Amino acid sequence: MNKIVRKTKVGDGVWEYELEAPLIAEASDPGQFVILRLHETGERIPLTIADTDLVKGTVTIVVQTAGKSTMELNRDFSEGDEIRDLAGPLGNPSEIENYGNVAVIGGGVGIALIYPIARALQEEGNQVITIIGAQSVDKLFYQDKIAQVSDEVIVTTDDGSAGRKGFTSDAYRDLLKTKNIDKTWAIGPVLMMKACQEVAEEFDTDLIVSLNTIMVDGTGMCGGCRVEVNGEAKFACVDGPEFSGSAVDFDLLAQRTESYKEAEECALDAYLGDETK
């Protein structure tokens, strides 16, 4: 059991949780994730570790309401409650070194996921330019934290309610027109990462993506997170979650993320239906 030490709303439908997990906090590195299960009958969901506190023995995750389990966590769990299971750290850490000029791009809840990577890259001596984007200003978060670990921050919103109007990929293209970037990380929705990779190809620069695909056990045994990389089957949980964007079959990845859509909708309907009984 892992206690919720702190729960904070950071955006519309987005909550930050600080969870008691000293062993995970001690062992984790940027880019790794945990598998969380709310209760005995709950599903296992992968969530990237956004931060750690070794003194308090805690890990921080950021959860956006998307389906039954994330809605249940955000609605029904409070500070002091306990999570049934928390397994981690899982996956391979980000490859952090001094590359020179780097960009990190976070879309939606991916903003939280690129924060520890940006911090580690800056600590290694890189010049870090961070691009964060959301649908609208009410879904933006971590702007102050991102600014603390970046040399420059570019904000985008789909509707123009904050920063520049447009997508992170548009800002990335404009950045590459004016500055040489040695390496980029992009984390967010599949279509966002695909768009950023297309931009990277235009300018012949390296881009890394993190594939938080469907996962069940997180140890490579179920095959649920299978992705195609360089024409070969890989498991995002043990071979990733980070891969070179140029090697990923994004169209197949998008199809696979829709595999359990009907089951997810049924689970959500059943959960919401309980309220009327």
N, C-alpha and C positions, 0 to 999 in steps of 0.2 A: 504493500500500500504506500502511496506517495501523497503527502499532504499538499494542498494548494496553499502556499504561503501568502501569495498576493494575486489578486485578479483586478485588472485595470482595462477599461474600455479605451482603445486607442483610435478607433475609427468606426464608421457606420457598419455594424455587423462584425467588427474585428475586435478581439480581446487578447490581451497579453496575460499570460499565466507564469508565475514563478513557482516551480514545483520543488519540493524537498527530494533531492536525489544526489547525495554526496559522492557516491561512487561514479555515477555518470558524469557529474561535473568535473571530477578529477581526471577522468580518462578522455574527455571529448576534445576535439579540435574543430576549427571552422570547416563547414561543409558537411558535417555529419548530422545524423538524425536519430530520432527515437521512434519506437512503435508504442502507441498508447492504447489502452483498453479501459473503458470507463467502469465496467462492472463485469460480472461473471458471464453475462450473455451479450456483452457488447462486441462490436466489430473492432478489428485492429486497424488503426489508422497511422500513417507515417507523418511525422511533423519534424521539420528541421529545427535544430537547436539554434536559437537566436542569440543566446548569451549564457554565461555561467558566472557563478559567484562561489569561488573556492572557500571563502571564509564562512559564508552562510550554508554552503553545501547545497546550492540550488541550481537548477537549469531553467531557462526562460524559453517559452514557446509562444508563438503568435498564431491564433486560430481565427479563421474567417468562416462565418456561417455559410455552409454550402449544401450540406445534406443532413440526414437524420442524426448522425453521431456528433457532428460539429454543432448542430443546433441544440442537441441535448446537453452538451458540455457548456455551451455559452448561456443557455437558459436555466439549467437546473443545478449547476454546480457553483459553489461560492467559496470564498476564503474559509479555510478550516476543514472543508470537505476533503475526502481522500479519493485518489484515482486508484482503481484496482491494480492495474499493471502498467509499468513503464520500463521498456527494454531498450538498452542502448549503452554507449553510442554505437550506431550502426553505419555502414557505408565507409567509403574511403575519404579521408580529409582532403580539402583543397590543397593543391600544390602551390605553396606560398614561397616566393623568393623575390629577389630584386630584379624585376623585369625592366624598370625604367618608367615609362608613362603607361598607366593602366586605366581602364574604364570598368566600372561595375554598374550593371543595369538591373533595376528591380521593378517589376510590375505587379500591382496589387499586393497580395500578401508576400510576394517575393521581395518587397522592400525590407522586411524583417530578415529574410534569409541572406541578403547580400551584406547586411550590416557587419557580422563578424568577419566576413571575408575582406571587406574594405578596411576594417580596423587592422587586421593582420598584415595586409599589403602595405598599409601606411607605416606600420611598425617596422617593416622590413626595408623601408627607405624608398618606396615607390611614390611617384606623384599620382594621386588617386583622383580621378574625375568620376563622380557618381551621377547617374541619371535615374530618377525615380518617377514613376507614373501611376496614375489611377484614373478611374472613370470620372471622378469629380473631387472637389476639395474635401468633402466630408469623408471620403475613403482614404485620404492621404494620412500617413502617420510617420513617426520616427524622423521627422525632418531635422529636428535639433540634434538627435543622436547621429544621424548620417553626416551632418555638417561638421561634427567634432572629429570625424575620422576621414574627412575628404578635403582635398585642396580646392575643389570646386564642386558645386552641386547644381544640377539642372533639373528643374521640376516640370513635368508635363501633366496635363489632364485632357481627357477626351473632349470635354465640353468647354475648356478654357477657363474654368472657375478658379484655377490657380496655376501659376507658372505660364508656360507657353501652351497654346492649344494644339493638340495633336497627340501622336503616339511616341513612346520611347524610341522606337526605331527611326522616326523622323529626326529626333534630336541627336541620335547616334550618327546618322548620316551627315548632319551638319557639323558635328564634332570632327568626324574623320576628314571632312573637307579642309579643315583649318589646322588640325593637329595630328602628329604622328602618334598612334597608339600601338604599343608593343603587344598588349594582350588585353582581352576583355572577358568579363563574366556576365552572363545574362540569365536571370532567374525570374520566372513568372509563368503565365499561361502558355500553353504549347504554341498557339498562333503568334504570340509576342516573341517567343524565342526563335521561331522560324523566321519571322520578319527581320529580327536582328541579325540572324545568320546570313540572310540574303544581302543585307547591307555590308556585313563583314566581307563577303565574297566580292562585292563591288570594289572594295579597297584592298583586297588581298591581305587581310589581317586575321589573326587567330582569335577565335571566340569559343569560350567554354560555356556549356549549358548544364543545368542540374535537372535531372529527370525524376521528379517526384510523381512517378506513375503509380498505377494500382499495385499495392503491396498487401500481402497477408502476413507472412511470417518474418519477412525482412532478412532472411538468412540464405536465400537462394534455393530453397527447397520446393516452394509452391509453383514457381514459374509465372506467377501473376504479373510480375513487373518486367516481363521479357520485352526487349526492344531490339531493333535492328541497327547495328553500328558497323560501318564498313562492310555491309552485306552479311554480317554474321550475327547470330542471336547472342545477346548479352542480357544479364540480369542487372537491372538498375540498382538493386539493393546491395549486391556484393561486388559487381564490376564497376559500379558508379558510386554515388549518383551522378558524378560529373563526367561528361564526355565532350570531345571536340564536336562543336556544332556542325562542322562540315561532314562528319561521318554519320550523323543521325538521320534516319528516315522519318522525318516529321509527319508525313502523311500517314504512315502506318501507325505512328505513335498516337496521332489524333484519333484514329479509328479505335485503337485499343482502349483509350480513355473513355470511350463511349460504350464499352462492352457491357458494363453492369448498370447502365443508365436506368433501364426499366426496373431492375431490382432495387436500385437506390430510391427511385420514386415511390415504389410500393412500401418500402421501409419507412420513408418519411410520411406517407399518407397514414400508415398504421400508427405511427408515433403521434401525429397530430390528431388522429381520430380518437385516441385514448382520452383526449381532453373533453370530448363531448359525451363520454359515457358516464 
